[in-house]
């Protein structure tokens, strides 16, 4: 009788929504769920969970997934760019796990079709999508462990839903691009502050880039950072690097 009940439990039919969710996780994340409840929670927004004591929002899973994703992306970049320093790796990681990037990935995976939330309320769907993506990573980690989450991110998400070369080209700032270019060509880069003045309630800065002690691009701005970016852009243009 016990064996009969156990067999009956294991082979109990799934609902259409359950099967749809399972297929979605397998197709998009390359992972077969064991405990489907983790993934249902990952897709439940607080706007719905607040209406019932039986529902749990994805906020805790989002927190977990955010941390796991950080570690996995750091692992990925550490091995992909063995010649890059900590500053470069940190900057690229911040772009890969930025809210904008995660939302773009979530949209390409059609995660919004599976999110449970109260429609008609003033809720920005794009925010829900990025959060749900992180929560799903948390669900995979809870369900299958770190290696399962790492395999999913490496082989399914990054490979199919993130154009890393384009991300690097478009998102890394001009100063970083200039440093990367100078390191590649073994050139010394120096930023010199030419001017710093306060006029009409605003600061004005002027910066010039020197390569191997020779002057190149100049830039101005209301902060030193903005001026350095402008000078870096002009230098890259002069060198034909962009």
C-alpha positions as a LaTeX table, in Angstrom:
\begin{tabular}{lrrr}
\hline
Residue & $x$ (\AA) & $y$ (\AA) & $z$ (\AA) \\
\hline
Unk1 & 0.00 & 0.00 & 0.00 \\
Unk2 & 2.86 & 2.39 & 0.90 \\
Unk3 & 4.65 & 1.65 & $-2.38$ \\
Unk4 & 1.42 & 2.15 & $-4.28$ \\
Unk5 & 0.86 & 5.55 & $-2.67$ \\
Unk6 & 4.48 & 6.58 & $-3.33$ \\
Unk7 & 4.23 & 5.56 & $-6.98$ \\
Unk8 & 0.95 & 7.43 & $-7.29$ \\
Unk9 & 2.53 & 10.58 & $-5.81$ \\
Unk10 & 5.54 & 10.50 & $-8.12$ \\
Unk11 & 3.45 & 10.06 & $-11.23$ \\
Unk12 & 0.69 & 12.50 & $-10.31$ \\
Unk13 & $-0.19$ & 14.55 & $-13.38$ \\
Unk14 & 1.01 & 18.13 & $-13.67$ \\
Unk15 & $-1.34$ & 20.96 & $-14.57$ \\
Unk16 & $-1.05$ & 22.66 & $-17.94$ \\
Unk17 & 0.53 & 25.70 & $-16.28$ \\
Unk18 & 3.05 & 23.47 & $-14.47$ \\
Unk19 & 4.04 & 21.77 & $-17.71$ \\
Unk20 & 4.32 & 25.14 & $-19.44$ \\
Unk21 & 6.63 & 26.40 & $-16.69$ \\
Unk22 & 8.78 & 23.25 & $-16.76$ \\
Unk23 & 9.19 & 23.51 & $-20.53$ \\
Unk24 & 10.10 & 27.18 & $-20.20$ \\
Unk25 & 12.84 & 26.52 & $-17.60$ \\
Unk26 & 14.30 & 23.65 & $-19.63$ \\
Unk27 & 14.21 & 25.59 & $-22.92$ \\
Unk28 & 15.56 & 28.91 & $-21.66$ \\
Unk29 & 17.80 & 27.89 & $-18.75$ \\
Unk30 & 18.82 & 24.38 & $-19.79$ \\
Unk31 & 17.73 & 23.09 & $-16.40$ \\
Unk32 & 15.04 & 20.57 & $-15.42$ \\
Unk33 & 13.30 & 21.63 & $-12.18$ \\
Unk34 & 13.07 & 19.17 & $-9.31$ \\
Unk35 & 10.95 & 21.17 & $-6.88$ \\
Unk36 & 8.70 & 23.33 & $-9.03$ \\
Unk37 & 7.61 & 25.43 & $-6.06$ \\
Unk38 & 10.95 & 27.31 & $-6.11$ \\
Unk39 & 10.27 & 28.46 & $-9.65$ \\
Unk40 & 6.65 & 29.39 & $-8.98$ \\
Unk41 & 7.82 & 31.62 & $-6.13$ \\
Unk42 & 10.53 & 33.10 & $-8.36$ \\
Unk43 & 7.83 & 34.32 & $-10.74$ \\
Unk44 & 5.42 & 35.66 & $-8.10$ \\
Unk45 & 5.48 & 39.42 & $-7.61$ \\
Unk46 & 4.64 & 40.99 & $-4.26$ \\
Unk47 & 1.61 & 42.73 & $-5.79$ \\
Unk48 & $-0.04$ & 39.29 & $-5.84$ \\
Unk49 & 1.56 & 37.72 & $-2.77$ \\
Unk50 & 0.31 & 40.61 & $-0.64$ \\
Unk51 & $-3.26$ & 39.57 & $-1.43$ \\
Unk52 & $-2.95$ & 36.04 & $-0.04$ \\
Unk53 & $-1.22$ & 34.37 & 2.90 \\
Unk54 & $-0.72$ & 31.28 & 0.72 \\
Unk55 & 1.53 & 33.07 & $-1.79$ \\
Unk56 & 5.19 & 34.01 & $-1.35$ \\
Unk57 & 6.83 & 36.85 & $-3.27$ \\
Unk58 & 10.08 & 36.43 & $-5.17$ \\
Unk59 & 11.96 & 39.12 & $-3.21$ \\
Unk60 & 14.08 & 36.72 & $-1.13$ \\
Unk61 & 14.90 & 34.60 & $-4.18$ \\
Unk62 & 15.80 & 37.77 & $-6.06$ \\
Unk63 & 18.30 & 38.67 & $-3.31$ \\
Unk64 & 19.80 & 35.18 & $-3.45$ \\
Unk65 & 19.93 & 35.10 & $-7.24$ \\
Unk66 & 21.62 & 38.49 & $-7.37$ \\
Unk67 & 24.44 & 37.22 & $-5.15$ \\
Unk68 & 24.82 & 33.91 & $-7.01$ \\
Unk69 & 24.80 & 35.68 & $-10.38$ \\
Unk70 & 27.57 & 38.03 & $-9.21$ \\
Unk71 & 29.76 & 35.06 & $-8.27$ \\
Unk72 & 29.08 & 33.17 & $-11.50$ \\
Unk73 & 29.77 & 36.18 & $-13.73$ \\
Unk74 & 32.98 & 36.92 & $-11.79$ \\
Unk75 & 34.02 & 33.29 & $-12.35$ \\
Unk76 & 33.22 & 33.60 & $-16.06$ \\
Unk77 & 35.19 & 36.83 & $-16.53$ \\
Unk78 & 38.17 & 35.67 & $-14.46$ \\
Unk79 & 38.68 & 32.73 & $-16.81$ \\
Unk80 & 37.70 & 34.49 & $-20.05$ \\
Unk81 & 40.10 & 37.42 & $-19.57$ \\
Unk82 & 43.23 & 36.01 & $-17.85$ \\
Unk83 & 45.34 & 39.04 & $-18.82$ \\
Unk84 & 42.96 & 41.73 & $-17.50$ \\
Unk85 & 43.33 & 43.45 & $-14.13$ \\
Unk86 & 40.80 & 43.79 & $-11.33$ \\
Unk87 & 39.59 & 47.20 & $-12.51$ \\
Unk88 & 38.71 & 45.94 & $-15.97$ \\
Unk89 & 37.00 & 42.81 & $-14.65$ \\
Unk90 & 34.99 & 44.84 & $-12.13$ \\
Unk91 & 33.83 & 47.28 & $-14.79$ \\
Unk92 & 32.76 & 44.54 & $-17.21$ \\
Unk93 & 30.98 & 42.63 & $-14.45$ \\
Unk94 & 29.05 & 45.72 & $-13.45$ \\
Unk95 & 27.82 & 46.08 & $-17.03$ \\
Unk96 & 26.88 & 42.40 & $-17.33$ \\
Unk97 & 24.81 & 42.38 & $-14.14$ \\
Unk98 & 23.41 & 45.90 & $-14.49$ \\
Unk99 & 19.65 & 46.36 & $-14.28$ \\
Unk100 & 19.58 & 47.37 & $-17.96$ \\
Unk101 & 21.41 & 44.22 & $-19.09$ \\
Unk102 & 19.37 & 41.87 & $-16.91$ \\
Unk103 & 16.13 & 43.40 & $-18.15$ \\
Unk104 & 17.28 & 42.98 & $-21.76$ \\
Unk105 & 18.13 & 39.33 & $-21.11$ \\
Unk106 & 14.81 & 38.73 & $-19.35$ \\
Unk107 & 12.92 & 40.27 & $-22.25$ \\
Unk108 & 14.76 & 38.13 & $-24.80$ \\
Unk109 & 13.79 & 35.05 & $-22.73$ \\
Unk110 & 10.09 & 36.12 & $-22.63$ \\
Unk111 & 10.05 & 35.87 & $-18.84$ \\
Unk112 & 7.15 & 38.34 & $-18.67$ \\
Unk113 & 4.82 & 35.66 & $-20.05$ \\
Unk114 & 5.29 & 33.69 & $-16.83$ \\
Unk115 & 5.36 & 36.41 & $-14.15$ \\
Unk116 & 2.35 & 36.48 & $-11.83$ \\
Unk117 & 1.44 & 40.03 & $-10.83$ \\
Unk118 & $-1.58$ & 42.27 & $-10.48$ \\
Unk119 & $-2.24$ & 43.72 & $-13.89$ \\
Unk120 & $-3.80$ & 47.14 & $-14.15$ \\
Unk121 & $-1.74$ & 48.57 & $-11.31$ \\
Unk122 & 0.99 & 51.15 & $-11.81$ \\
Unk123 & 3.74 & 48.54 & $-12.15$ \\
Unk124 & 6.67 & 48.85 & $-14.54$ \\
Unk125 & 6.92 & 45.46 & $-16.24$ \\
Unk126 & 10.58 & 45.96 & $-17.22$ \\
Unk127 & 11.54 & 46.11 & $-13.53$ \\
Unk128 & 9.60 & 42.92 & $-12.80$ \\
Unk129 & 11.37 & 41.08 & $-15.62$ \\
Unk130 & 14.91 & 41.77 & $-14.40$ \\
Unk131 & 13.96 & 40.93 & $-10.82$ \\
Unk132 & 12.27 & 37.69 & $-11.87$ \\
Unk133 & 15.36 & 36.68 & $-13.84$ \\
Unk134 & 17.51 & 37.01 & $-10.72$ \\
Unk135 & 14.91 & 35.13 & $-8.69$ \\
Unk136 & 14.97 & 32.27 & $-11.21$ \\
Unk137 & 18.75 & 32.03 & $-10.83$ \\
Unk138 & 18.14 & 31.81 & $-7.08$ \\
Unk139 & 15.58 & 29.07 & $-7.67$ \\
Unk140 & 18.02 & 27.03 & $-9.77$ \\
Unk141 & 20.64 & 27.41 & $-7.04$ \\
Unk142 & 18.24 & 26.21 & $-4.34$ \\
Unk143 & 16.94 & 23.39 & $-6.51$ \\
Unk144 & 20.19 & 22.08 & $-7.96$ \\
Unk145 & 23.14 & 23.82 & $-6.29$ \\
Unk146 & 25.86 & 26.20 & $-7.42$ \\
Unk147 & 27.22 & 24.03 & $-10.24$ \\
Unk148 & 23.76 & 23.70 & $-11.77$ \\
Unk149 & 23.29 & 27.47 & $-11.66$ \\
Unk150 & 26.76 & 28.01 & $-13.11$ \\
Unk151 & 26.13 & 25.56 & $-15.95$ \\
Unk152 & 22.81 & 27.23 & $-16.73$ \\
Unk153 & 24.35 & 30.72 & $-16.86$ \\
Unk154 & 27.45 & 29.65 & $-18.81$ \\
Unk155 & 25.84 & 27.36 & $-21.39$ \\
Unk156 & 22.31 & 28.69 & $-21.80$ \\
Unk157 & 21.92 & 32.30 & $-20.68$ \\
Unk158 & 25.24 & 33.90 & $-21.67$ \\
Unk159 & 25.58 & 31.92 & $-24.87$ \\
Unk160 & 22.04 & 32.51 & $-26.12$ \\
Unk161 & 20.89 & 35.78 & $-24.59$ \\
Unk162 & 23.92 & 38.07 & $-24.15$ \\
Unk163 & 26.00 & 39.61 & $-26.93$ \\
Unk164 & 29.16 & 40.17 & $-24.90$ \\
Unk165 & 31.30 & 41.74 & $-27.68$ \\
Unk166 & 28.59 & 44.32 & $-28.39$ \\
Unk167 & 28.11 & 44.95 & $-24.67$ \\
Unk168 & 31.82 & 45.59 & $-24.22$ \\
Unk169 & 32.01 & 47.83 & $-27.26$ \\
Unk170 & 28.99 & 49.95 & $-26.35$ \\
Unk171 & 29.08 & 50.04 & $-22.57$ \\
Unk172 & 32.70 & 50.47 & $-21.44$ \\
Unk173 & 33.45 & 54.18 & $-21.06$ \\
Unk174 & 35.97 & 56.00 & $-23.24$ \\
Unk175 & 38.56 & 56.31 & $-20.47$ \\
Unk176 & 38.48 & 52.55 & $-19.92$ \\
Unk177 & 38.70 & 51.96 & $-23.67$ \\
Unk178 & 41.71 & 54.24 & $-23.82$ \\
Unk179 & 43.46 & 52.38 & $-21.00$ \\
Unk180 & 42.69 & 49.02 & $-22.63$ \\
Unk181 & 44.00 & 50.29 & $-25.96$ \\
Unk182 & 47.17 & 51.73 & $-24.35$ \\
Unk183 & 47.86 & 48.48 & $-22.46$ \\
Unk184 & 47.44 & 46.49 & $-25.66$ \\
Unk185 & 49.93 & 48.76 & $-27.45$ \\
Unk186 & 52.23 & 49.11 & $-24.42$ \\
Unk187 & 51.90 & 52.88 & $-24.22$ \\
Unk188 & 51.98 & 55.12 & $-21.16$ \\
Unk189 & 48.84 & 57.20 & $-20.55$ \\
Unk190 & 48.66 & 60.31 & $-18.38$ \\
Unk191 & 45.79 & 62.74 & $-17.73$ \\
Unk192 & 46.84 & 66.32 & $-16.95$ \\
Unk193 & 44.47 & 68.87 & $-15.47$ \\
Unk194 & 44.84 & 72.06 & $-17.50$ \\
Unk195 & 42.19 & 74.16 & $-15.84$ \\
Unk196 & 39.94 & 74.12 & $-12.79$ \\
Unk197 & 37.78 & 77.16 & $-12.16$ \\
Unk198 & 34.47 & 78.13 & $-10.59$ \\
Unk199 & 32.36 & 80.46 & $-12.74$ \\
Unk200 & 28.71 & 81.49 & $-12.29$ \\
Unk201 & 28.11 & 78.85 & $-9.64$ \\
Unk202 & 29.57 & 75.98 & $-11.68$ \\
Unk203 & 32.94 & 74.23 & $-11.84$ \\
Unk204 & 34.72 & 74.02 & $-15.19$ \\
Unk205 & 37.51 & 71.55 & $-15.87$ \\
Unk206 & 39.89 & 71.09 & $-18.80$ \\
Unk207 & 41.94 & 67.91 & $-19.19$ \\
Unk208 & 44.51 & 66.79 & $-21.74$ \\
Unk209 & 45.72 & 63.26 & $-22.48$ \\
Unk210 & 49.43 & 62.56 & $-22.89$ \\
Unk211 & 50.64 & 59.36 & $-24.56$ \\
Unk212 & 54.32 & 58.62 & $-23.93$ \\
Unk213 & 54.56 & 62.26 & $-22.78$ \\
Unk214 & 53.14 & 63.60 & $-26.07$ \\
Unk215 & 49.89 & 65.64 & $-25.98$ \\
Unk216 & 46.79 & 64.27 & $-27.69$ \\
Unk217 & 43.09 & 64.77 & $-26.99$ \\
Unk218 & 41.57 & 67.52 & $-24.85$ \\
Unk219 & 38.25 & 67.63 & $-23.07$ \\
Unk220 & 36.19 & 69.95 & $-20.91$ \\
Unk221 & 33.27 & 69.47 & $-18.55$ \\
Unk222 & 31.56 & 70.40 & $-15.30$ \\
Unk223 & 33.46 & 67.63 & $-13.50$ \\
Unk224 & 36.93 & 66.19 & $-13.85$ \\
Unk225 & 35.40 & 62.83 & $-14.78$ \\
Unk226 & 33.39 & 64.30 & $-17.65$ \\
Unk227 & 36.44 & 66.20 & $-18.93$ \\
Unk228 & 38.54 & 63.01 & $-18.83$ \\
Unk229 & 35.87 & 61.14 & $-20.76$ \\
Unk230 & 35.81 & 63.84 & $-23.46$ \\
Unk231 & 39.61 & 63.91 & $-23.68$ \\
Unk232 & 39.72 & 60.10 & $-23.90$ \\
Unk233 & 37.15 & 60.06 & $-26.70$ \\
Unk234 & 39.07 & 62.67 & $-28.71$ \\
Unk235 & 42.32 & 60.75 & $-28.17$ \\
Unk236 & 40.80 & 57.49 & $-29.38$ \\
Unk237 & 39.43 & 59.29 & $-32.44$ \\
Unk238 & 42.85 & 60.82 & $-33.17$ \\
Unk239 & 44.49 & 57.41 & $-32.89$ \\
Unk240 & 41.84 & 55.77 & $-35.09$ \\
Unk241 & 40.83 & 53.43 & $-32.28$ \\
Unk242 & 37.09 & 54.20 & $-32.54$ \\
\hline
\end{tabular}
